[in-house]
Amino acid sequence: MVSCAPGWATNTVAPPPKPLAPCAWWYGIGEPPTAADLEVAAKRYDVVVLNATETAAMRKLRELNPKIKVLVYKDLSSTRNYPGAVHGNTDATWLPSGIGYYAAQTKHPDWFALDNTGGRIEWRGYPKHWQMTVWTVAYQQAWTTAVTEEVTKQGWDGILADNDFNSLRHYSSAVLAGTANAEETDRKLRDGLDAFLTMVGESLEKAGKMFVPNVSETRLIPGRWTAHSRFSGAMEENFGFRDDGGTGELLTFQGNEWEELRAQAALGESWLLLLTRTRGAREERAGYASAALLAGPHTCWTPATTATYLNPEWSKLQDSGLGEAVDAATRQPTGVWTRQFTNGWVAVNPTSVAVSVTPPAGLVDPAGNPVSQVDLAAADGSVLVKPAG
């Protein structure tokens, strides 16, 4: 006869976290937040990203909501010398990057990336942003050390690491010195960022801090989202983006990205920080409904009504009260994805053609109107809920 060890009967496995409707987050890298902004943010958001100068705001958010995660913005790929990043001929104390412009200029000018004419690369559309040699181990180590020390000393929960990009073409048509063409340039940058991400992630993980890179265009490279989100998660800044210049489909659903996002969300172990640029109601519906298809314990979504992220954002759809997901997202033969919640239902049509869908009975639209059929335009979404009461 085998007897039970003491305590076996009382040891229980914690239930898995619930796949709730998307939480909200704030990419607060525009103007410094006001006291009113912070009051609202503490009530609304699970995650907030702030500039490195906003240490007082970070501490106020913690005071107002001890559970909130506050990340500091840091750029992986550039150094900057616009006012604020520098003061005269001196780097600012708290930087938007990991390495100051004048620190690099004085001690390591070789960390500035050069084009094939020997000139430094200033990003198009972003004056005084300079591309750095993200593939150089010394640059990677210096950046990692500086940022880890700052985050630990100041008490941030971790970092949002911007510009983990797929291609330089969004910022410059330059070809890097030592490469033959744009494709080789992009490969050199991607390979460098792959190694860089590993170094930063391991350092912050060891320090007990979060590491969330803003990784771009992962639909083009299978496995890249999974690899770059493996520490604390990742950000998708063009979530639910419509390919207006091509098929008219939702790009997020193309390539391997959607399946990788679904796998990460289902695990529920890391953050998906999703941002949809909302020029109108269609983008808002498609963005929120797509995020709901990925709903998990750490799936957060925000609309973005300004290009510079000036405002604490909120959508009325975030008040819809979907509740908890009761099944996984399912793709219909028409290409439409649907998912049911305890208090509602969502559908997304990522295709380039209009599709009609029959929702579960008894649901209403956000205005309270009963709905028996949903006519989804191309690249559109729908959010329906149970009637109030």
N, C-alpha and C positions, 0 to 999 in steps of 0.2 A: 504494500500500500504506500502510495506517495502522498506525503502531507504537504499542505500549502505553506509556503513561507509567510511569515507575518507580514501583513500589509498588502498581500496580493489582492485580496477581495476589495480593497479600497482604492487601488491604483486604477485609474481610468484614463483612457486616451481622450484628449480634448477633441471635440467635434471640429471638422474643417470649417474655416471661415465661410460665411454665407456670401453667395454671389449677388450682392445687392445692386440696385440701379446705380449708374455711374455717380461717384462722388465728384465734388467740385474742387478745382484748384485755381490758383492765381499766378500768372506769369507776370509778376509785378516789377518789371525792369524799366518802366517808363519814368515818370516823375516820382520824386520821393513821396511815399504815402503820407496822407494826412492822418490826424487822430481819428477822424470819422472813418477813413478807409480801414484803419486797423480794427476798429470796433466791428465793422461789417465783416471783415476778413476772418476774424476769430470765430464768428458764428457760422459763416458759410463754408469755409474751405478746410479740406484735410491737409493740403500741401500748399505752401506759398514759396515762391522764388523771389528773392530780393537782390539788389546790388550790394556789393561788398561794403559800401559806405553806410548801409542801413542797419548797423548793429543794434542801435537803440530800438528801432522798429521790430527787429527780430526778438529782442527781449520783451518788448511790450506784448507781442503776439503770444509768447510763451506764458506771460502773466495772465492774459485773458483766456487762453485755451492751452492748458498744459499738454494736450494730446496732439496738437498741430505739429506738422513737420515743416521746418523752415530751412530752405536750401539757399546757398549763395551762388550767384551767377559767376561763372568763370569761363573764359574762352580758351579753348585748346589751341587754336590755329593762328591767332594773331596777337600782336602787341599793338598798343595804341598811344597816340600822342595828341589827341584832342584835349581841349580844356576840361579838367576834371580828372582825366587819366594822368595828366601831368600838370604841374604848377610851375610855369616858367620853364626852367631847364632842369626840373626835378620831378621824378616820378611821385605820384600821389601815394599816400600811405596804404590805402585800400584800393586795389586795382580790379578792373573788369577782366583782366587776364591773369596769367600766372607769373609772367615775367614783365617787368617794367620796360618801357621803351628806352629810357636813358641807361638803365642797367645793362641792357643788351648792347646799346650803342657804344657804351664805354668799355665793357669787359668782353663782350662776345658778339661783335658785329657779324661774325660768321653764322649766327643764328637767324639772320634775316635771309629769307629765301630770295634767290636771284633768278631772273629770267635768262633766256639764251642770248641776251645782249649785255648781260652783266648788271642790269638794273634791279633795284628792289621792286617788289610787287605790292602796289597799293590797291586795295579792293575797290572795284567799280561800284559807285553808289554809296560807299561807306568811306568818306575821306578820313585820312590819318589812321586807317586800319592797315597793318602791314603783315603780309603772310610770313610765317616763321617756318623753320626747318623741322617740322614735326617728326621727321624720320631720324633726326640726330639724337643719339642716346644721351649726350650731355644736356641737351635742351630738355628732353623728357624727364631726366632725373632732377634737374633744377626746378622745373615747373612742379613736378610731383612733390618734392620736398617743401617748397614754398607754400603750396596750397594746403597740403596736409597740416603743416604747422599752423597756418592761419585759421583753418577751420577748427582745429582742436583748441587753439588758444582762445578764440572768440566765442566758441560754443555753438556754432552752426550744426545742424543735423547732418549736413553733407553738402554736396555741390550739384548744381545743374551745369554740366559741361557742354558749352555750345560749340557748334561748327565741327562736329564729327561728320564731315561731309563726304560725299561720294565723288564729287567733281569740282575742280577749281573754276569751271566755266561760268558758274553762277556769280562769281566775283571778278574774274579776270580771264581774258583770252590768252594770257601769257603761257609760254612753254618753259618749264623749269630748265635751268642750266643742267646739262648732262643728260637730258632726255630729248628724244627725236621729234616727239609730237604730243598732242594733247592727251592721247590715250596713255602714253608712257608717263606723262606728268601725273595724270589721275591715279595710275597704278602705284606710282611712288608715294603719293600722298596717302592713299588707302592703306598700303602696306605699313607706312609709318604710323598711321593712326591705330591700326590693329595692335601693334606692339605698345604704343603709347597708352592705349586704353587698358591693356593688361597691367602695366606698371602702376598707373593711377588707381585703378580699381583695387588691386591688391594692397596698396598702401593705405587707402581709405578704409577698406574692409578691416585691416589689422588695427586701425585706430577706432573702429566701431562707428564709422561714419558712412553715410549713403553716397553712392556714386551713380548719377543718372545722366548719361550723355544724350544730347539732342542729335540723334543719328538720322541721316537723310537718305532718301531714295533706296530704301532697302528692298523694294520690289525688284530692283535690277540685279541684285546679287543674293542668291539663295544662301541662307544661313547667317547673313550679316546682322539682321535684327537680333536673332537668338544669341549670337556671340557677343554683341555689344550691349545687350541688356542683362547679361548674366550676373552682374553684381547686385544692384538694387533696382534695376529696371531701366527704362529708356523713355525718351520723349519723342513723339511724332508731331512735328510742327505743321505738317500739311495733311493732317488726318481728314479723310473725306473730301479730298481735293478733286475737283472735276477737271477732266482733260478737255478743256474748251477748245484747244487748238487741234485736237485729234479726234478721238472716238466719241467724246462726250461722256465717257464712263467715269466711275469713281476709281481713281488710280490706286487707292489703298487696297482695293480688292484684286489688283493685278499681281502677276508674278507669284512669288512665294510669301510675300509679306503678310497677307491676311491669315494664312494658316499658321504662320509663326506668332502673330499677335494672339490668335485664338489659343494656341498651346500655352503661351505665357500666362494669359488671363486665367485659363483653366487651372493651372498650378496654384495660383493665388499667393505666390511667394514674393513677388516683386511688383513694382509700380509701373503702370502704363499711364503716362502723362500725355493726354491727347488734346490737341488744339486744332480747332476748325476755324478758318478765316471766313467769317459770315458777312457777306455783302447783302444778304437778304434772307427771307424766310426759308427758301429751299435749302440753302447751305446749312442753316440752323437745324432744320428737321433732319437732313441727311447726316449731319455730324453727330447730333445727339443720339439718334436712333442707331447709328453704326456703333457708337460707344456702348449703347445698351446691349447690342449683340455680343459685345466682349465683356459684359458686366462680370466682375469678380470682386474679391475683397479689396483690391487696390487698383481698380480701373477708374481713373479720374478724367473728366472732360471739361473743357472750357471753350466758349466761343471767343472770337477775337474780332472786334468791330473796328479796331484801329491797327495800322501797320506797325505802330511804335509801342503798342501795349500800354497805353496811358491810363486805362481805367480798370478798376476791379470789375470783372465781367460777370454777368449772370444772364441766364435764359429762363423764360417762363416754363420751358419744358423741364427744367430742373426742379420745378415745383409740382410736376405732374403726379408724383407719388406712385411710381410703378411698383415699388416694393422689392421683393426677392425673385430672382429668376427661378422658374420651376422646371426648366429644361434647357438644353443647349441650343444655340442658334442652329437653324436648319435651312439648307438651301433648297428651294423649290425647283421643279423642272424648268420654270420660266427664267431662272436666274435670280429671283427675289429671295432674300434671306428674311426669316421671321424668328421671333422668340417670344415666349409667353412669360409673364410675371404674375405674382400673386394678385396684383391689382391692375394689370393691364397687358399690353401687347405692343410690339414694335415690328416694323417691316422696313426693309431697305431694298431699293432697286438700283444696284450698281451698274446696270447695263445702259446701253445707248438707245433703247426703245421703251415706250410706255407699256406698262403691264397692269392688269387688274388683279386684285387679291381679295379673297373673302376672309375677313377677320373672325375671331370667335364672337359668338352672339352676345349681345347685351352691353357692348362697349360704346363709349362716346368720344368725340374729338375734344381737344383742349377747350373749345367754347361750350361744351356740354351737349352737342348735337349727336343724336344716335347715328351710328354708322353701320351699314350692312355690307357695303362694298367700298374698297379703297382703290381708286385709280391713281397709280403711281407713275408720275412722269419719269423720264430717264434721269438717273442720278438723283433720285429724291427719296425721302423717307416718310414714315408715318408713325405717330405715337398716339395710341388710344388707351383709355383707362375705364375703369368701372365708374358708373355714375356716383356722384357724391351721396353718401347716406345709404 
